[in-house]
Amino acid sequence: MEEDVIDQIMQIKQIKGLIQTNTEGEDVASTIEDEQLAHFMRFLVGYAPLFEKTAELGAIRSIILTSNKNNNLGVFIGKEHSLGVLFARGCSIKKLFSQIKAYLNKLSIGDA
């Protein structure tokens, strides 16, 4: 199931790479070869609960880091899985979020 969803996500034109983690922060699948980048994405997923509590933000579903360079970084947090996504700067974040949310829902259904 995971490989099918990962393949579907990688078909999104603006996606450059992704890492999927489970609720323990362990890698399930990844297309990102840069270990420092993968580690940073896992770090963001792991610290989301601390951000929620400290800043009283409520449930965090995504963290987006934008750059003036070619790529941006997004971390999308689901119930059973999280996805770290490296994507092109010109990509619509709103459209990307809706697509990633749909894929995270597919992963959760596959876990049931």
C-alpha positions, 0 to 999 in steps of 0.5 A: 500500500505505502509504495503505491501511495508514494509512487502516486505522490512522486507523480505530482509534478512539483514534488522533488522528494519525500520521506514517509515516517510512522508515528514513532518517527521511523522511516517507512519509505523515502526518496530523499538521499540527503540524510541531513535533509531527511533527519531535519524532516523527522526532527520537524515531525517530532517537534510538532507536539512541542510546538502545539503545547508551547505556543498553544497552537492546537493540532499542527497538520503541516509545517511549511518552510519557504526559501528564495531558492529553487525548493521549499520544504513541507511536513504534513502530519497525519494520524498514522504517518507523516510526510516530509516533502521537498517541492518546487518553489512555484508550487501552490501550497494550498493545492499541494496540501489538499493532495497530500492530505488525500494521500495521508488519508489513503495511508490511514485507511490502509492501516485499518 
